Amino acid sequence: MIEFKEYIMNTVKFIRESLAPYKLYISIQIIIIFFSAVNHSLSPYLTKLIIDKLTVTQPDQAVQAVANLGIMYISLQIVMIAMWRIYDYCYLKYVPLLRTKVAHRMMMYTTGHSHNYFQNQFAGSLTNKVVDAAKAVTGISQTMINSFAGAALSLLVAAYAMWSVHLWFSVLVFIWAAIAIFFSTKVSKKSSKLAKKSAEASSRVVGNIVDTLGNINNVRAFTGYNTESNRLKVIQGDFVNAMRARNWFMLKVYSIQGTLFSLYQSLCLALLIYLYSKGQVTAGDFAMILTINHTIIDIIWQLSHSMRDFSEDYGTLEQALQIIQEPYEITDAANAKELAVTKGKITFDQVGFHYKNATPLFGNLSVTVEPNQKVGLVGYSGSGKSTFVNLIMRLYDINFGKILIDDQDIKYVTQNSLRENISIIPQDPSLFHRTLMENIRYGTSATDNEVIMAAKKAHADEFISKLTLGYNSLVGERGVKLSGGQRQRVAIARAILKNAPILILDEATSQLDSVTEALIQESIFKLMQKKTALVVAHRLSTLLHMDRILVFDQGKIVEDGTHDELLALNGLYKTLWDAQVGGFLPDKPGE
């Protein structure tokens, strides 16, 4: 059982907590970056020494004069190659783990959101944000280590090396670096905003594609190819515009940065020529300064790109956290207890409820379902039947009153323990794109034999055994490879296996043919034994087997009794019964 914990936090704290388990690997990488920064100036310094030696040495003595320096130079390169391989090893050890753990953390937090949250979000868009967040944290970590830390250390060491030649070179590099970094920092704020817009547009594109593919049967049935194509073009157009705005902005930024780089190089070259003409620098100094400059310019150029990437990753992560890590609408109360169901009594005590931004549905609704009672729920569409059972499962929180199970207020028990004690068989079951064995076993630790026995009781084994891979057959996304009736039989088998004390059925046999329905009705009635059962009825034949029937109308229970008692009242139930069409309840007149 997974316990959800809120991770509402600012983006910096999220990054810090995500990186915390990998301090050792990150520390090793930073140490290597430090040595790399030293090497950026040490290699040119050794080159300077070699050149200066050669300029004052006879050609026949050149090898002997620079041999030691050459060995030092080559050894330094070998050491750095080895250190970079250690850097790569650290990357391989923790970055894949970092990405998967961030994705897992985001995913599990997302699953803790309310029923209402998922009704208002694209599944594809949420998926994209989970993936983007994992990529962003990885990108941010490498940018901070490799680019930010590396650039800072390289600048400090380079400034010191240049100072050893002449003070003005250090002054120039610091002034130029300060201007370049200040400029990059300023533009990164706008880049971050543009990145957010781009990430939002990208999520909408992915969400729309997933929505279209998830409803491909509707697209085919209504020949909606042009509609979907045009809709996607509009959404993609927004994405293209967002990307162009960001890229055009960065093009202007790079043009300004390139000008700054050229100006700095020109000033350094002019100063070198002047000092050389005065005899204050050697040929080796000339080579060292130009080589270090080339390295530093490359580092600062990469830093500006990294700052852009950092801003974009940060903006992407921030935008993902804002959507995914919204505060939970429904949470466990402090010190919530585990629900203990001994009888299965359900009580609505003056319950009031309305959906967000909607008129009240229930007002002071009070009713008690006795232990082991089989209760049918009937009424026109929108009368409150489905809401009634959804509130029992605490998919929504009521506005006032209490809902009790065995005299325990469900608001003060854990959501997991509440739902572990309820089995539900929906009218249109949704299955995972996994094997039939996994789908039936879901939520339990049943053995293969127990799964097969449950499938036989639900008469699902009859079609499963005919499949080439049997119980190892994949059912397709949401179970699309199975018929509606087959999916319902899988859902019934799952409920049989769970064997919870409270059973909710949303007309669990509505998609079965008459022969199959007759076969499994007996299994369902056996499943109901010694359980409190609530049956949302669409097929009136189901009601004949109920101990009691609740008739809903506009959020109120207007009639309550057995089938015969309600017919005798000559009220709404009698109207529904007389108006049944093909054994099903009618829609409300005028709808």
Secondary structure, 3 states (H helix, E strand, C coil): CCCCCCCCCCHHHHHHHHHHHHHHHHHHHHHHHHHHHHHHHHHHHHHHHHHHHHHCCCHHHHHHHHHHHHHHHHHHHHHHHHHHHHHHHHHHHHHHHHHHHHHHHHHHHHHCCCHHHHHCCCHHHHHHHHHHHHHHHHHHHHHHHHHHHHHHHHHHHHHHHHHCCCHHHHHHHHHHHHHHHHHHHHHHHHHHHHHHHHHHHHHHHHHHHHHHHHCHHHHHHCCCHHHHHHHHHHHHHHHHHHHHHHHHHHHHHHHHHHHHHHHHHHHHHHHHHHHHHCCCCCHHHHHHHHHHHHHHHHHHHHHHHHHHHHHHHHHHHHHHHHHHCCCCCCCCCCCCECCCCCCCCEEEEEEEECCCCCCCCEEEEEEEECCCCEEEEEECCCCCHHHHHHHHCCCCCCCEEEEEECCEEHHHECHHHHHHCEEEECCCCCECCCEHHHHHHCCCCCCHHHHHHHHHHCCCHHHHCCCCCHHHCECCCECCCCCHHHHHHHHHHHHHHHCCCEEEEECCCCCCCHHHHHHHHHHHHHHHCCCEEEEECCEHHHHHHCCEEEEEECCEEEEEECHHHHHHHCCHHHHHHHCCECCECCCCCCC
